[in-house]
């Protein structure tokens, strides 16, 4: 039928399914997680007519993270990151080493989300945040802290222009 885009979507869905059912509780190389996210993004690109772009900058390919650590953050960017005007949504993932810790940042060019509310939600404080039925940022934060210790976790911050950055800090327990 000359539906190359549909064939690519079916392949991406199959890859997502394989990724999700194999060793669910394991640590994976960040490259594997990004490959999973690329499959996830390709489905949304078809749906949103390629108005969604993912950029990555890895200072190290050897970072190990729990499976499905970044995908929920990217999904939140897609669902809630609304760029100004007719601008395309751009999601950037940057991973780097800093002193004795690893930092992974997921940022999008959308505006409107309050980092303080998200950080309060992570601490189980009362907020007016409307929740969806996905993995959830609390789940991501708790899995990071269980695996890497109490000095590790997820936090959010807003830039002066209103964009949101999710920052994962991984500090191995001694």
N, C-alpha and C positions, 0 to 999 in steps of 0.2 A: 504493500500500500504506500510505499515511500514515506513512511512515518518514522524517520530516524529519531526524532525527538521523543516519540512514544517508546521506542525500543530502549533508548537511553534511560528513560524514567523507570521502566520495568527492571532494567539492570540495577539501577540505583536502589530501588525498593528491595530487590533480592539481596544486595550487599548490606543494606541496613538491617534486614532480618537476620542474616548470618552473624553480623556484628553483635546484635542484641542477644542472641541465644547462646553464644559461646563464652564460657568462663565469665559470667556476669559480674562476679565480685573481684576480678583480677585487676592488677595494675597493667596499664598499656603504655607503650611509647606514645608520646604526644603526636607523632606522625600518624599513628593508627587512628587516634581520635580525630585528627584533622581530615583524614581520608573519609571517615564516617560523616563528618560535617559536610564535606564536599558533596557526598551523595545526597545528604539532606537538603543542601542548598540547591542542587541541580533540580530537584522537584519543585521547589519554590520559584526558581528562575523561570521555569516553563509557565507556572501559574501566574507569575507577575511580569511576564514578557521581558525577562532579563533585566529588570530594574532593581536587581539585588546583586551586590558585589561583595566578595570576601577577599580580604587581603591578609596575608600572614607574614610574620617576621619572627623567626626562631633563631635565637642566639646559640641554642643547643638542640640537637636532635635526640639527645639521650635523656630527656625529662620523662619520668614515669608518673602517671596520674591514674586515679580510679576511672574506670570506664564511665562514660556519660557524665563527665565533669563539665565539659565545655558545651556540649550539645544543648542542654537546657538554657544556658546563657545566650547562645546564638538564637535559639528559638524565641526567647524573650525579646531579643532585639528585633526579630522579624515581626513578632506579633504586636509589640508595643512601641518600637522605635519609629516614630513618624518624622521624617525629614521635613524641613521647611519647604514650602512651595512645591515645585514639581521635581525636586532633586531626587535622584536615585538613592536607595538605602545602601550605605556602605558600612560593612562590619570589618573591624580590624582586630586580629588576634596577635599579640606580641608576647613572647616568652623570653625571659632573660634571667641570668644569675646576678644576684646582688648580695654582696657580703657572704653570709652563710645560709642564704635562702634562695629559693626559686620563686619568681614572680611571673604570673600569667595574667595578662589584661585582655579583656574583651570590651571593645568600645564600638559604638555606632554613632552615626551622625544625626540620630533622632533627638527630639527634645520633648520635655514635658514630664519625665519621671523624676521623682524626688528621692535622692539617695538616702536622706535621713530616714524616710519612711521605710525603705527597704532594709536598712541597717537595724532599725527597731524591730521589724518583722523577724529578722534573723535571730534576735535576742529574745523572741517570744513576748515582746512588749505589745500592748494594745495599739492597733493601727486601723485605719479605714481602708487598707489595701484589699482590693478585690482579687481573690485567688482563682486560678484556673485548675484544671485537673491533671497537670503534667508532673514531671519529676519534682519540680519545685526547688527554689533557691535554698530553703532550709535543708532539704535532703542533700544537696550538693555540699553545703557548708558542714553538715554533720559527718558525712562520709570523709571529707578532707580531714577534719579534726580527729576522727577516730583513727585514720591511717597515719597521720603525720604529727599529731599531738596538739595541745591547746594553743600553742603559739601560731598555729596554721589556721587557715580559714578563708572565708569569702567576705569581702567588704565592697561597698559601693561608694562612689564619689561623683559629684557633678563638676564639670568644667564651668568656667565663667559664661560660656555661650549656651549652657543648659544641657549639653550632651552628657551622657552617662557612661561611666566606666565601671565594669565589674573587675575587681582585682582579687586574684587567688594568690595567697602566700603559702608556700610549702617550706616549712622549716623542719627538717628531720629531727625526731626526738633523739636525745643523747642516751 
